[in-house]
Structure formats: C-alpha cells, structure tokens
Amino acid sequence: MNAITRRALLALGLSSALAAHASDAWPTKPIKWIVPYQAGTSPDQTVRVVADAMADVLKQTIVVENKPGVAGNLGAQAAARSAADGYTWVYSGSPMSTSMRMYKKPGFDVMKDFIHIGRIGTSDLTIVTAVGSPLKSMRDLIDISKREPGKLSYGTGGIGSPAHMGAELMLSTAGIEAVHVPYKGAAESANAAIGRQVEFTLAITSVVLPHIQSGKLVPLAITSPKRHPRLPNVPTLAEAGVPVELVSMGGLAVPAGTPQPVVKRIGEVLNKVLADPAVKTKLENMGGNITPSTPAEFTEGLRAEIALAERMMKAARLEAQ
C-alpha cells in the first residue's frame, strides 16, 4: 500500500468517524419543522401531533413554523434553501408535486431539492355546502351548473392545491363549469362555504369534519374510492355519478444533502411515533388515514403525483401559472 493510498484511506476513515459522531450527537439544538400552510389546516394539525411525539423521543424541542402562500410553494422554497444539517424539516406532500406542473417557476424541485423520509398519511377531500343551501346533493350541483354554466362558485385552499385540481377534474368529468375562488388554506375555504361566499367548497375531510359534525356544513360527496368511516352516509363521487377519485398524501422531508445517519435517525423516530396507538388515535380522530411508508415508497408516490397532476391539468384544460 503506497503513501497516497494510506492517506486516502485515513481521510475516508476520519470522514466516516466524524459523520458517525455528528449522528450520535444530533440533535443538540431545537429543530424547525416548516408547514407550508396556515395554522389550523390539516397538515398543520397533523404535524403538531407528530412533532410533539417525536420531540419526546429525541429529547429536543421541535418548533412548528407555518409558512403559507402560493399553494405551499413559499414554505417549500424556504425549506429547500435551508442548511442540510437535520435541523430543518418540511411537511412534503401532494401539493409540492402538483406545483411541478402547475407553476412555471415554483422555486424548488420536489425530486431534487429534498430527501423524502417517509409518508405520514393520506387524506381524501369532501365537497361541502352551507346548511340551507339549495344544493342538497351532487345531482343538484350538476343540474344547476348545466342549466346556468358558471353560476356556481367554489372555494379551495389555493391554486394548484389538491382541492383545486380535484374540483377541476370533477367539473370536467361531469361536463359542467363553476367559478374557482382560491383561499389561503382549507380552513378559510371551509369558512367561505359556511358564510355563503361560495356555493360549495372542496377541502380536506379532516378540516371540514368538525363543521359537518357541528351542523354548519352539509357534505355532498367524498373523493376517496370508498366511503369515509366517519361519514358513512356520504356517497363517493363515483357513487354520485362522477367517476373521479382523489387522495392526497403528506409526510416528512429534509433538504437534499442532509447526512444519511441523521436521515436514518429521523426516519426511525417517525416510524416509531406513527406506530404509537396514542398518536394514531389522535390523528385518526382528526379524520386522517395513517399510512407510514419507506423513503422509497414515499418518494415514488410523490413522483407519481407529478404525472397525475399533468393528466389532471390536461383534462381540466389548465395552463401552468
């Protein structure tokens, strides 16, 4: 073995030792978990439950920071620009994938700028309207829209959001039109329906579920392949005569370049808390479906969402913003 080879091996060994030491020491300071949506939205509520549980395991504070705007793009941009040291996380999900097609310049690349550690869960959407609305069913919505195209307006959590894409696909499939009114998040779009600022809203089920249970909103249909266990009397869109299915996903990601030992540790802790019955119960009570995954499964799921967004945009005749 010559001197150059020995130096190279020593350098490699030192590098590995330093990486291992950094992993053993991590975390030594509070962690920031960026949620690219408003406080009170389904992703925000989900992250706060998971963050509390992970903080207990890691013995370190996890600060949830809401950075809403442009369908989640602003928060994703901030996360992508953060140091790749394990101290900045981001809630990654379907909207980040949709933005790859919905926006000409989203400001980040969902596949290149992040390491997607694992999925937390999946969510369906519910079409809701205000109590007392003339829309008593999806049939009413379709009939009115066909008689008077463009008369009805609908709210979503923003341009390019799963709700927006799902709504446009639903309208296109049913052969009807409605005016889109984007809000800053699902909670705002739900309030818009309650206040009759729009005739109906598509929002993540976990956000509108409390309003349905309190009698403020009436559900017309749900976008999942089967009925929601907490809304057993609400038909799926397919059952209501509109063959459309839409389920969004969300999970945890870190900036690309984060040391692999740290990535591995985060993934281990994430899976541990998602297997905790108390955590699962809290998340399910909010209307979520807990579906942990491997990093590869989550990454491929997000990649597939990009292709799905492209198909939905073509079907709905939407152009990139």
C-alpha positions in Angstrom: 0.0 0.0 0.0 1.6 3.3 -1.1 1.5 6.6 0.9 -1.2 8.1 -1.2 -3.5 5.1 -0.7 -2.9 5.2 3.0 -3.7 8.9 3.2 -6.9 8.4 1.2 -8.0 5.5 3.5 -7.1 7.6 6.6 -9.1 10.5 5.2 -12.1 8.2 4.4 -11.9 6.7 7.9 -11.8 10.1 9.5 -14.7 11.4 7.4 -16.8 8.3 8.4 -15.9 8.8 12.1 -16.8 12.4 12.0 -20.2 11.6 10.3 -20.9 8.9 12.9 -20.0 11.3 15.7 -22.3 14.0 14.2 -25.1 11.5 14.0 -24.6 10.4 17.6 -24.6 14.0 18.8 -27.6 15.0 16.8 -29.8 16.7 17.8 -28.1 19.2 20.0 -30.5 22.2 19.4 -34.1 22.8 18.6 -35.4 21.5 15.2 -37.7 23.6 12.9 -40.5 21.8 11.1 -41.8 24.0 8.3 -45.5 23.6 7.4 -46.2 25.4 4.1 -49.8 26.0 5.0 -51.8 28.1 7.5 -52.2 27.2 11.2 -55.3 25.1 11.7 -55.1 23.3 8.4 -55.0 19.5 8.3 -51.2 19.4 7.6 -50.6 21.8 10.5 -52.7 19.8 12.9 -51.0 16.6 11.8 -47.5 17.9 12.1 -48.2 19.3 15.6 -49.3 15.9 16.9 -46.3 14.1 15.3 -43.8 16.8 16.3 -44.8 16.6 19.9 -44.4 12.8 19.9 -41.0 12.9 18.0 -39.7 15.6 20.4 -40.4 13.3 23.3 -38.3 10.6 21.7 -35.5 12.9 20.5 -35.4 14.8 23.8 -35.3 18.0 21.8 -37.7 20.8 21.0 -39.4 20.7 17.6 -40.7 24.2 16.6 -43.6 24.1 14.0 -43.3 27.1 11.7 -46.2 28.0 9.4 -45.1 29.5 6.0 -48.2 29.6 3.9 -48.6 31.0 0.4 -48.8 30.1 -3.3 -50.2 26.6 -2.6 -47.3 25.8 -0.3 -44.6 27.0 -2.6 -43.2 29.6 -0.2 -42.7 27.2 2.6 -41.1 24.6 0.2 -38.8 27.3 -1.1 -37.7 28.2 2.4 -37.0 24.6 3.3 -35.1 24.0 0.1 -32.8 26.9 0.9 -32.2 25.8 4.5 -29.0 24.2 5.7 -28.9 20.5 5.2 -27.9 19.6 8.7 -31.0 17.9 10.0 -32.4 20.9 11.9 -34.9 22.0 9.2 -37.7 19.7 8.2 -40.7 20.3 5.9 -44.1 18.8 5.6 -43.9 17.5 2.0 -46.9 16.2 0.1 -49.1 16.2 -3.0 -49.2 20.0 -3.5 -45.4 20.1 -3.8 -45.6 17.6 -6.6 -48.6 19.3 -8.2 -46.6 22.6 -8.3 -44.0 21.0 -10.6 -46.6 21.2 -13.3 -49.0 23.9 -12.0 -46.3 26.6 -11.9 -43.7 27.5 -14.5 -41.3 28.6 -11.7 -42.3 27.0 -8.4 -38.9 27.9 -6.9 -37.9 24.4 -6.0 -37.7 20.9 -7.4 -39.6 18.3 -5.3 -37.4 15.5 -6.5 -34.0 17.1 -6.4 -34.1 19.6 -3.5 -35.4 17.2 -0.8 -34.9 13.8 0.8 -38.4 12.4 1.5 -38.0 10.5 4.7 -41.5 8.9 5.0 -45.2 9.3 4.5 -47.3 10.1 7.5 -50.8 9.7 6.0 -53.3 10.1 3.2 -56.3 12.4 3.0 -59.4 12.5 0.9 -61.5 15.6 0.2 -65.1 16.3 0.8 -67.5 18.6 -1.3 -69.4 20.7 1.2 -72.0 23.4 1.2 -73.7 25.6 3.8 -76.7 24.4 5.7 -79.8 25.7 3.9 -78.1 25.8 0.6 -80.2 24.8 -2.5 -77.5 22.2 -3.2 -78.8 19.1 -1.4 -76.8 16.6 -3.4 -74.3 16.3 -6.2 -77.2 15.9 -8.6 -78.4 19.4 -7.6 -74.9 20.8 -8.2 -74.7 19.2 -11.6 -78.2 20.1 -12.7 -77.8 23.8 -11.7 -74.4 24.1 -13.3 -75.8 22.6 -16.6 -78.8 25.0 -16.6 -76.7 28.0 -15.8 -73.0 27.4 -16.6 -70.7 29.4 -14.4 -73.4 30.5 -11.9 -72.0 28.5 -9.0 -68.7 29.3 -7.4 -66.5 27.1 -5.3 -63.7 27.6 -2.8 -60.4 25.7 -2.4 -57.2 26.1 -0.4 -55.4 27.7 -3.3 -54.5 27.5 -7.0 -52.8 24.2 -7.6 -53.9 22.6 -4.3 -55.3 19.1 -4.4 -58.7 20.5 -3.9 -58.4 22.8 -6.8 -57.1 20.1 -9.1 -59.7 17.7 -7.9 -62.5 20.2 -8.4 -61.5 21.0 -11.9 -61.2 17.3 -12.8 -64.6 16.7 -11.2 -66.2 19.6 -13.2 -64.5 18.5 -16.4 -65.7 14.9 -15.9 -69.2 16.0 -15.2 -69.2 18.3 -18.2 -70.0 21.4 -16.1 -68.5 24.8 -15.1 -68.1 26.7 -11.9 -66.0 29.7 -10.8 -62.9 29.0 -8.8 -62.3 31.2 -5.7 -58.9 30.4 -4.2 -58.2 31.0 -0.5 -55.1 30.8 1.6 -55.9 27.4 3.0 -58.6 24.7 3.5 -59.8 26.3 6.8 -60.5 29.6 5.0 -62.3 27.9 2.1 -64.5 26.0 4.6 -65.4 29.2 6.3 -66.2 30.7 2.9 -68.8 28.0 2.4 -70.2 28.5 5.9 -70.5 32.2 5.2 -72.0 31.5 1.7 -69.3 33.5 0.0 -69.1 30.5 -2.3 -71.8 27.9 -3.1 -69.6 24.9 -2.4 -66.1 24.0 -1.3 -63.7 21.2 -1.7 -61.5 20.7 1.3 -59.5 18.0 3.1 -62.0 15.9 5.1 -60.3 16.4 8.4 -60.7 20.2 8.1 -64.4 20.2 7.3 -65.3 17.2 9.5 -65.8 19.3 12.7 -68.1 21.7 10.8 -70.1 18.8 9.4 -70.4 17.3 12.9 -71.5 20.7 14.4 -74.1 21.2 11.7 -72.5 24.1 9.9 -71.7 22.3 6.6 -73.5 19.7 4.6 -71.4 17.1 2.8 -72.4 16.2 -0.8 -69.7 13.7 -1.7 -66.3 12.4 -0.9 -63.4 11.9 -3.3 -62.0 8.7 -2.0 -62.5 5.3 -3.6 -64.7 4.2 -0.7 -66.8 6.0 1.9 -65.2 7.6 4.9 -65.7 5.7 8.2 -66.7 8.9 9.9 -69.1 9.9 7.1 -70.7 6.6 6.2 -73.8 8.1 4.7 -71.9 10.4 2.4 -71.5 8.9 -1.1 -68.3 8.8 -3.0 -68.1 10.9 -6.2 -68.3 7.7 -8.2 -71.4 6.7 -6.4 -72.8 10.2 -7.1 -72.3 9.7 -10.8 -68.9 11.4 -11.3 -66.2 8.8 -11.7 -63.3 10.7 -10.1 -61.1 9.6 -7.2 -58.6 11.8 -5.5 -56.5 11.1 -2.4 -53.6 13.4 -1.3 -50.6 12.4 0.8 -48.2 14.1 3.2 -45.1 13.3 5.1 -41.7 14.5 6.3 -38.8 15.7 4.1 -35.4 17.4 4.7 -33.2 19.4 2.4 -31.1 17.4 0.0 -27.6 16.7 1.3 -28.7 16.1 4.9 -26.2 13.5 6.3 -27.5 9.9 5.8 -27.1 8.9 9.5 -29.3 11.8 10.5 -31.9 11.0 7.8 -31.9 7.4 9.1 -32.5 8.5 12.7 -35.3 10.9 11.7 -37.0 8.0 9.8 -36.7 5.6 12.7 -38.2 8.1 15.1 -41.0 9.0 12.7 -42.0 5.3 12.2 -41.8 4.8 16.0 -44.3 7.5 16.8 -46.6 6.6 14.0 -46.8 3.1 15.4 -47.8 4.5 18.8 -51.5 3.8 19.4 -52.0 7.1 21.2 -50.6 9.1 18.3 -52.6 7.0 15.8 -55.8 7.6 17.7 -55.2 11.4 17.8 -54.5 11.6 14.1 -57.4 9.3 13.1 -59.8 11.3 15.4 -58.9 14.3 13.2 -60.1 12.4 10.2 -56.7 11.3 8.8 -55.6 7.9 7.5 -52.2 6.9 8.9 -50.2 5.2 6.2 -46.5 5.1 7.1 -44.1 4.2 4.3 -40.4 3.7 3.4 -38.5 6.6 2.0 -38.5 4.9 -1.5 -42.3 4.4 -1.4 -43.0 8.0 -0.3 -40.6 9.3 -3.0 -42.2 7.2 -5.7 -45.6 8.3 -4.6 -44.7 11.9 -4.9 -43.2 11.2 -8.3 -46.4 9.6 -9.5 -48.3 12.7 -8.2 -46.4 14.8 -10.7 -47.6 12.6 -13.6 -51.2 12.7 -12.1 -51.1 16.5 -11.9 -50.1 16.6 -15.6 -53.0 14.4 -16.6 -55.5 16.3 -14.4 -54.4 19.6 -15.9 -54.9 18.4 -19.4 -58.3 17.0 -18.5 -59.3 20.3 -16.9 -57.6 22.4 -19.6 -55.5 24.2 -17.0 -52.3 26.0 -18.0 -49.2 26.4 -15.8 -49.2 29.7 -13.9 
